[in-house]
Amino acid sequence: VITLVGWYITVKIVEPRFGKYDGEINQEEIPELTTAERKGLRWAGYSLLAFVALLLILVLPPEGILRDPETLTIIPSPFFQGIVPIIMVGFILPGIIYGKAAGTIQSDKDIAQGMTQAMSLMGYYIALSFFAAQFVAYFGWSNLGIILAINGANFLKATGFTGLPLLISFIIVSGFINLFIGSASAKWNIMAPVFVPMLMLVGYTPELTQMVYRIGDSTTNIITPLMPYFPIIVAFAQRYDKKTGMGTLIATMLPYSLAFLISWSALFIIWFLFGIPIGPGAVIRL
């Protein structure tokens, strides 16, 4: 259902607003791989398989080196504590092997030049991320998001709504608060202590409360500048249209946000009225 809604919004609303694209970037043609490139990909694949095999040898045995030295567990362990450099090596190693096998890397200077060229495309994103991080930090320092969340929860509690009106109101409040607090877990930590007990008192399960919360939270992610990936999306969009900014992206995504909010809410109403289980072992009422 949501896929069909997204398709309809794209074809009937969003795409017609764009008009004909007259930018500088044309559709890229993918050329046939050369013999050297095929060789490079083959050896890069071999190196990746060898790297994964080495990790398995160091992690899977009961006394593996990357397990916790005292409890011999995987979680927690040095493996998970060092997952970031492990992933980095997992990308760098096949890249270097590919370059050596394909003949595109002759020395360490070629590696540095390739990394510089790749990062040159991220200049706008890095600059935008700096100011976005300042905004998010000051917004968090002001506690405005927490104040809005608490006041919104108290408002719903004071309205005296019950049943379906209360749950629909919770969806709307959750979606509104999501515009000011980007972290889903942070919002849930603020709202759950209020709404989970309140809805349990009127006979609704915590699973239902979390599902209702996620409907509101997920539908406004694509229009809030506090979303961590928002600067990345703007940076990629500017490759095709230099005039693209946050306002352009929000205006483009707003029809999707409203349509998904209405669609998810309609599906929830159907599930609620017919008492359909919301998951394995999860029911609507206590």
N, C-alpha and C positions, 0 to 999 in steps of 0.2 A: 504493500500500500504506500509506504513512504517513498519507495523508488518511483512509483507512478506519479506521486505528487511532485517529487523533485523534477522528473522529466517534464511534466506539464508546466511547471513554473519556468523552467529553462526555455522551453520551446515557445510558450505563449507570452511570457512577460519579460524575462531577462534578456534573451538573445535579440528580440526585436529592438530593444532599447539601445543596443550597441551599434546597430547599423553596420555598414560595410567597413571592414578593417582596411585602413590605408597607411598603416605603419611601415617602418623600415624593415622589419624582420619578416622574411618570407618563409614558407614551409620548407623545412630542411629535408634534403634527400639523403637517405642512408646508403652510402656506397657499399659495394661488395668488399668483403674482408680480403686483404692481401695475404700472401703466404706467410709473411713475417708476422702479421697480426694474428693469424690463426695459431702460429707457433707460440706467440706470446700468451694468448689466452689459454692454450693447453698447459703451458708451464705454470701460469698463474693459478689454474685450477689444481694442478698437482701440489703446489705450495700451500694452498688453502686447505686441501685435504690432509696434508702432513701436519699443518698447524692444529687442525681440529683433532687429529689422532693424538698428537702430543698432549693437548689439553685433557682428552679423555683418559690418557694414561696417568696424568697427574691428579685427576679428580676422582675417577670411578673406583679405584682400589680402596679398600677399607682404611689403609694407612697411606693414602696418597699425599704427596707433598703439599698440594694446595688445599687440603682439608684442614680443619681446626686441629692444631697440634695436641690439644688436651681432650676435647670431646670427640674428635675424629668425624665431625659432622660437616656437611657441605654448607648448611645455613645455620649459623654464620660460619665463615671461613675466609682465609686469604683470597680464595678464588672470587668471592663476591665483593670483598673489599677492594680488590684490584681489577674489577670488571671493566672500568674505563680504559686503563692502559692495555688490557687484553684485547678489547675491541679495536683500539687504535692500531695495535700490532697486526691484528687480523685483517685490517684494511691496507696498511702500509706494505706489509710483506708481499702479498700478491701483486700490488702495484709496481714495486721495485723489480720483482721477478719478471713481470710482463715487459717492463721497459728494457731490461737486459736481454731477454729472449727475442724481443721484436726489434732491438737495435736502436730504440729511441732514447735510451739512457746509456751514456758512455762514462760518466763520472758523477761525483756528488753534486757538481754544479748543475747538471741536468735535473737532478731530483729537486734541488732548491728552486730552480726556475719553474718547474712544473707546479710546485706547491704555490709559488708566487702568482702564477697565472690563474690558478684555480681560485685563490683568495681575492684576486683583483675584482672578481664579479660580486664579491660580498661587501664591497666598500660602503654602498648605501645602507645595507642592512646593519653593518656595524655602527655606523653613525646614528641611524634611527634607533637602534637598540639602546644606545647610550642614553638618549633623551627619554625613551620609553621606560628604561629602568629607573631613571630619576623620578618620573611621574609616579610609577608604581610604588617606589620607596616612600615618597612623600605622602602618597595616598594612604599607604599602610601606617605610616607614622602618625597621621592625623586620626586614625581609627574611625574614619567616616564609614567605611564598609561595615565594620562590626556594629557601629551605632545603628545603621540602617537595617542590618539583619535583625538585631534585637528588637528594635522598634516595630519592624514589620511582623515579627513573630508575636509580639505583645498585642499588636493591632488585631491580628487574626483571632487571637485568643479572646480579645475583648468584644469582638463582633457577635459572639454567641452563635455563629453558624454551626450547623451540624450536617452530617451526611455528605451528599454530593456537592452542595454549595461550598462547604468547608474545604473539601479536597481540591476543587477547581480553583478556589481562592489561593490555596497553598501553591498550586502550580504557577499561578500568576506572580505571586510574591517571590517564589524561588527564581523565576526567570528574571524578575526585576533586580533582585539582589545580585544575581550573577553578573550584571553589568558593572558592578562595583567591586566584586571580590572574584578574582579569576580562578582561584583554587577551589575545586569541587570539594576536596576533603576539608578545607578550612570552613567553607559554608556549612557542610554537614555537621562539623563539630560544634558550630554555633547554634544551628537550628534543631538538630536531633534531640538535645536535652529538653527542648520545649515541646516539639511536635510529637515525638514518639510516645511519651507518657500521655499527652493530651488525647491523641487518637486511640491509644490503648484503652483509655477510660470510657470511650464511646464505642469500643468493640472492634477496632481495626488493628490488624497485625503490623508489626514493625516493617515487614517486607513490603506491605502496601504503602506505608509512609515513605520508604526509600524510593519506591518506584515512582510515586507522585513527585517526589523531590527531583528525581533524575529527568523527568519530562520537562519541567521548567528550566532546570539547569542546562540541559543539553541544547535546547532550542535557541538560546540566546548566545551561545558560545561564539557563533560566527559573526556577531555584530558588536562585540565588546572589544575596545582597544586594549583591555587588560589581558586578553588571551595571549599566552607566551608566543604563539606562532604568528600573531598578527603582523609584526614587522617583517617576517620572512615572506608572507603572502604579498605584502605591499611591494617588497623588493623585487620579487619575481614578476609581479604585474607591471612594474615600471620598465622592465626589459622590453615590453611590447607597447606601452604607452607612458611616455615620460611625465604626463600630467596626472597620472594616478596617485592618489593620496588616501589617507584614512577615510575621508568622507566619501570618496568614490567607492571604496571597498564596502563600507557600511551600507551605502545606498543600494549597491548591487546585491548584497546578501540579505537585505531586509525582507524582500518577498519570500525568500526561503525560510527565514526565521519565523515569520508570521504563519506561513502555510504549514510548516512542521509543527508549530505550537498548536494550531487548530486541529491538525490531523491526529497528532498523538493524543490530544485531549479527547477527541471523538472516539478513538480506539479505546481509551481508558474508560470512557462512559459506557461503552458497549460491554467491556469486560466486567465493569462494576455492576451494571444492571442485571446481567445474566449470571453473575457469580462465577465466572470462569476462573479457574486457578491461574495465578500469575507466574507460576514456575513449579518445578518439581518439589513437592512437599510444602509449597507456599500457597496459602489461601488468603482470601480477602478479610474475612472476619475471624475473630478469636473463637 
